[in-house]
Amino acid sequence: MASAVKTVLIPRRLLLGVSLGIVSLGIVAAGVLLRPGLVEYRIWQARRALARHDARTALSRLDLAESLNPKSGATQFWMARAHRRLGQMDRAHERLARASRLGYPAEALDLEAMLALAQAGRMPLSDPRLLARMMNPGDDAPELYEAAVQGSLRSFRLDDARSLLDAWEGDQADSPQPHMYRGLVLSHQGAWPEAADSFGRALALAPWRNDVRLHLARALRESRDYRRALGLYRQYLVGEADDPDALFGLGMCLDSLGKSQEARETYVRVLTLKPDHDEARLAIGKLDSTHGRAAEAIAWLEPAVARSPHEQDLRLAYAWALQIVGRPAREHFEFAARAQAASATVKHLVRRVVDNPRDVELRYAIGAMLLQYGRPQEGVVWLESVLQIQPDHQRARDALAAHEAGRAVPKRDALAPPRTAH
Amino acid sequence: MTTTADSSRNFRRIAASVVVVILIILVTSAFRVSASRLPVELSAGSRTPPWDSEAAGGPKPVTAAELAQVCSHCHLQPQPDVLPKDRWSDTIWKMVQIGGRSWNIWGNTDPEAVLDWYRRQAPDRLDLPPIATDAGQGSLRLTRREIFWPDAPAPPFVASMLLINVLGDRRPELVVSDMRNGAILLGRPGDPESSLESIAQIPHPAQMRAVDLDADGRMDLVVANLGSFLAMDHKLGSVEWLRQTDDGRFERITLADGLSRVSDIQPADIDGDGRLDIVVAEFGYHSTGRLFVLENRAAPGEPPTFTPRDIDGHHGASHVATTDLDEDGLPDIVALFSQELESVRGYLNQGGRFVEFRELYRAPHPAWGSSGMQLVDVDGDARLDILLTNGDTYDDSLLKPYHGIRWLQQRGPMDYEVHDLTRMYGVFHAEAADIDGNGLADIVACSMAEEDNVEGQVDLDQFVSVLWLDQVAPGRFVPRVIEQSACHHPTLLLGDYDDDGDNDLFVGNGRFDETAASARASVVTVWENQAD
């Protein structure tokens, strides 16, 4: 049967070429039209991540947004916030400067710069700019509270931190953040069981928060509740299998619960991930010395002692390992004994700072002692806190300058703690 | 050649493959999501908090027999009421750390079960009733003054004192060991204007004894150097000899070093060879410490040289004295042990060897906090009794209702009757001597604790810091307060410094908290007896 319809024949090549052209034009058009939308989408993802207190994910989303449009002021602004949340202040300032050059609204940039100062502990709660914002925070309340509490903690203004936390809890009853920060304040004071209670409350409000879980695990470990801490570390490590600090915490719990072989294997794994994890070296050194392997202990401890000669526990463990193998150890024993006495004095001084938060001499004494006998980075924070209260405190300036230049810290008389007059 | 059926089959294969790939991706993603959110699911489905999964069901309960077995490896089993509920965790885990695990003491016993047992029965807090004292001062009249060390670099911590005529002049000097400043100080308390001056530097002088060690006619000092201000296992301790030279100076000679913390020494001719040996209480800490004798092996006329001979490998000997316990004419050794032993042991001298000891006293539990011992005749029967104090708060900063003063009255050779004389919180040292002139030995005691800790437990204003147990009739003591609210007296001394026939009181000062006092703070408080 013959066809009644006459077919118009179009060459296949022509058809294919036209189709490809249409698709290409479509893609280009979509690219041009959708790119701003995609950037917005990535920024939205980043903001959600920041709301979940996941600054790292936020940064990865913002990286994508930046690759789509390097000239987006909004991308730079949110990158600044993510860096600030991570405590990367230099990067935060760099991103703020770029956002400013790209015309991002000055008011938002000013707020972010102020938050950075507050978070670094360089803007006390009494600062009029911060006070003005705190009086009328609007949607920025969580950011303001968090930055101000972090700054108070960093400069050991615990009274400020506590009053901020009271207000924050009142304003946002269902937020885990004030509970988490209260836990951190209590940790600073060595009140570990109470800190664990606060972290527990935060985790109950936000069970997905692995960072809170890690804090809680540490607080329970310090409270000698090893079994519950162990469980938490294991939960945490499901999502963060290669976190050396969490692995170390797990090892400490195993060690305390008598599983020394398993603990040692865990410490070794920590060191494969982070060879300069000196606490893990100390833990292995102690285990090896205890189990008759002093020579091995020395090998583990030696790099740590070279790196952190101010650490009392390291020096003492090293001294014992040397003593066992018959090598000279006196210098290390003597340092450990001096550091132990200094550490006791620092504890007493810290207790006095709680009652006298603006006493720069107390703060200076703590900072100077920690530079010599504690963790130097903690000493620096204390000395910086002196300068926040009294910017012209010359001995604090000198001590910081000497530390930065790698010179010796102040002499014994300068280290003498301030005392009550009797 | 490809047929329509083949094409159809190929299409189905490709479609199936795509579906499989999509399924794999979906399943993998779902697994990743579930893995990363595992804690959420745990928390949602669990009755216990999300962090509590390990503790589900709790530890297997411990039996009384298991508990007794575990504890008795090292010490008497404490009852739950010796510590408040919140302190048991630190205590039990410290036991595990100190050595339980490595000694395989715990076996199958779960430390958490032990902890649970104690926590369930312990009180929330220790009840600290006020010390019952008599309001009157009896016949005693005391006037107070302070003795200073103007050159002190840091606040003093007086660990021991001697009132002795060390320089060979008319009146006795006061010799003080300052453990914080590493100094031996000398003063003339007979001169009211005089202050202390340093005569020697020794890092951490915990105890001193005056003795002419080289028999040259001049009084020397033998000093126990703790090696560190705070407790630590180390090898910095030593026994030092401060040899007095012709010009009245003191030359430091180290007799033994590389020791752990040396808390006390006692010179005595242990082996009967006519030369002075030295009994050494090497307290140590957790893994170090012992009791031993430095035997003097010098040839006649030669300077003393010493060789150590171990007596007891236990750590924790804080005080040591010599006396003839078994009345065989040889000096025996009496040592007070704290740490896990909390006991007084008598080591019997068998021709310079010590092969056995007798337990003269044992406190009921290891939280006792033994702090001082003096061998003294309290009841005037010409036999040396043992005066004990227990009030050490160093370990846990706690005042305890069982802190107090005990008199072990000697009834016969190595036969002691225990008298609980009084409760006294933080009591650190007691001495006995007649201070009110009634012919009966009184007891005076001082206490030490950190002010910040005291304030949280009792009223600091009511805290008894110097107490006089007035022996008003043989064996009957009336407690009277000499001083309260100053809890910083590590030691005291009774002696007649002004040769007026009555005993005066010297109270040493020292705070654990270096920041709580001035470097110019009083070193010694003198309570001068104004008895008629």
Interface residues (C-beta under 8 A of the other chain):
Chain A: P193 G200 L203 A204 P207 W208 N210 R213 L216 A217 L220 S223 R224 D225 Y226 R227 R228 L230 G231 L232 R234 Q235 Y236 V238 G239 S256 L257 G258 S260 T290 L316 A319 W320 Q323 A329 R330 F333 E334 A336 A337 Q340 A341 A344 T345 H348 L349 R351 R352 D413 A416 P417 P418 R419 T420 A421 H422
Chain B: A35 S36 R37 L38 P39 V40 L42 S43 A44 P49 P50 W51 D52 S53 E54 A55 P59 D86 S89 D90 W93 V96 Q97 R101 S102 W106 P111 E112 P153 A154 P155 G227 S228 F229 L230 M232 D233 H234 K235 L236 D452 F512 D513 E514 T515 A516 A517 S518 A519 A521 S522
